[in-house]
Every structure is written in structure tokens, then in C-alpha cells.
Amino acid sequence: MYQLVEPTLDLENNFIDYISEWEKAGDRIVPSATNRCGKAFSELIREWCIDKTNAPYKKGFVPASLYFLIDEHKKILGAIQVRHELNESLLDYGGHIGYGIRPSERRKGLATKMLAMALEKARVLGIQRVLITCDKNNRGSARTIMNNGGVLENEIAHEDRITQRYWIQLD
């Protein structure tokens, strides 16, 4: 049984375990909003709450909501960020949703489940058409997006990568 939950203080030890696994693996932490940057968990929760308001506009960002995918033991399996709208950068590169599964839990279908749950969150926000992007070399992420109804619109070449842009129509 899996749930998509907002971060709360009672998940602190689970979060430390989760993010430590990412750091030990040496992977780029996604979504980047979960990178602890030396901050206390309570400070991160405060920042994630502020991110849901209009405050991010002042920094050139858009409001966004962060969720954790947890199991019945409250183990954090993944994180997903739903951006409430798109700006120019997100339209090309980041999309409405960014997500990541902890390294030890990959290739188990969890990203597909987590994305399906996040699409419901996007629907509640009034987003009718969701943009999700991934690196062209990340076939697992592309499959996750397509398994949730994503249709490839195009690819955009950046300096060091090619970004695929998928759209998911929410009814």
C-alpha cells in the first residue's frame, strides 16, 4: 500500500534515511527541491510550505507542492514536485512535474504509481494539460511518462543533453 503525502515533522528520520541513500549513491537528487543543502528538516518543511504560496515568484520560480511516496511503514520511496504552472524555463526544460525514486527502489513500477497519484494532485490544482520532461537517455522515465498517457511532443537540445517534452491530457 502506497500513499502520496505532504512532508511532516514525523517523517524526519525517514527523510534522513531517504536522502542519505541518494547522497551515498552519488546520484543527482531529484526533484532538486528535496536536496537538504545542510538544512534542518524543520527548515526544509517551512521552505516547502512557502513554495506553495506566491512567494516563489519573487525568485523567478512558480508555486509548487512537494509530496513523498511512502509505504505502510512510512518509508519514503520517492518524491515528486507538482508545479502549479509553467514559466518559460519550465516550458522548455522542467515541466509541471519532477520526480525521483530512491536508488534501492527503482525498477519496481513505483515511479509510474507515484506519477499517477501526482496527476490527481495536478487535476485538483486545475491543470488540464500536464507537461513532463525527461532526458532522452532516461528510458525508464520516458516509459513512466508514457505509461501515464504521456505523448511526446518534441525534443529540445541543450548544451549537454536532449530534453524530451511529453504532454498528458487530464480529463
N, C-alpha and C positions, 0 to 999 in steps of 0.2 A: 504494500500500500504506500503510495507516494502522495505528497502534498506540496503545493507551492505556497510558501508562507513569506510574509514580510519579516525582515530581521528583527529580533527582540533580544533583550539582555540575557535571557535564559539560554540562548544559543551560543554564548561566548566561547565556551570550551570546544564546542563542535566547530565553530568558525576557526578557531586557532588550529585545530587538527586539520581542517579542510585546506586552509590557506598554506599551512606548513607543508602539506603534501605537494602543492603546486610549486612552492619555493624549492623544495628538495629536488623535484623533478627538473628544475631549471626551465620550465615552460613559461611562456608569456601568459600572465594571468588574464583570463577573460571571463566575464567582462572586466575591463580595467577598473571599473568603479569598486571592485572588491579588493583591490590591492591595498594592503593596510598601511603602507608608507610609514611605518613606525608609530602609528597612532593607536590609542587605546580603542577597544571595541565600542565603548560607550560614545566616544567621539565620532567613530565611523557611523554609528546609528544616527547620531544627531545630524551628520552631514547628509546621510541618505534621506532623512526626513525633509531636510531643507531642499534637496534635489527635486522633491515632488511639487515644490512651490514655483512661483515665478522668479525666484532668486537666481537661478542659473542663467537667465537672460543677460544679467549684468556681466557675466564672464564669457558671453558668446555661445553658451550652451542652451539646451532646451530642458524643460522639466522631464524627469524620468523617475520610474519606480523600479526598485530592486527587489527581487524575490529569491529565496533559496528553495531548491528542490530537496525535500527531506524524506527519509523513510520512517517507519514506525518507531525507530529508536532515536529519532531526531538527528540522525547522522546527515550531514549536509553532503549531498551527492553532486550538486551543481548550483550554479547561479545564473540568473537571467535578468537583464535590464530591459524594460519596456520604455522607450522614449515616446513621450506624448505627442510629438510632432517632429517634423523634419526641418532642418536648416540646410543650407547649401552643402556643407561638408557631409552631413548625414545622407543627403540625397545621392551623393557620389560614392561614399565610402562606408558609412556606418549603418545606415538603415534605421528602422524603428526598433529593432530588437538585436541585442548582443547577448551571447550565452556561452557558457563553458561547463564542462563536466570534469570533475576531479580525475586526475590521471588513472587511478586504480579502478574507476567505474566506467571507463569508456568501452565502446563496442558492445553495449548491453541494451541498446534501444532507449536509454534514459533521455538523451537529448531530444529525440522525437517526442516522447511523452511530455517533457518539460516545455518544449515549444508549443505543443498543442494546448497546454494549460495557459501559457502566456498569451496565446492568441485570444483566449476568452477574456483575459485582462484587457487586451487592446480593444476588443469589441465593446467592453464596458466603458472605456475611455472615449468611445465614439469614432474610433479609427475604422474606416471601412475597407481600406486597401493598405496592406502592410508591406513595407519594403524590408527585405532581409538580404544582407550581403555576405559573401564569404570569399576567401582566397581561392582562386581557380585550382590550386593544388590540394585543397582540403576537400577531398571527395566525400568524406564522412559527413561534413557539414552540408555539402550540396545535397546529399541523399536525405539528410534530416529535413531540410527545407522542402525538397520535392515531396517527401512523404507527408508533409502537411499542406500540400496543394500549391507549393511554390512553382511559378512559371518563370523561366529565365528570360529576362528582357534583353540584356546585353552584357558586355564586359567592358571594363574601363581599365586602361593601362596606367599604372603609376610608376614611379621611379624603380621600385624594387619588386613589384608584384602586379598581378592582374586580378581585379575585383569583379566577381560575378554579382549581378543585381537581379534578385528574384522578387516577384510580387505575389502576394497571397490575397485573394479577394475574400472578404468576410461578408457573409450574407446577414 
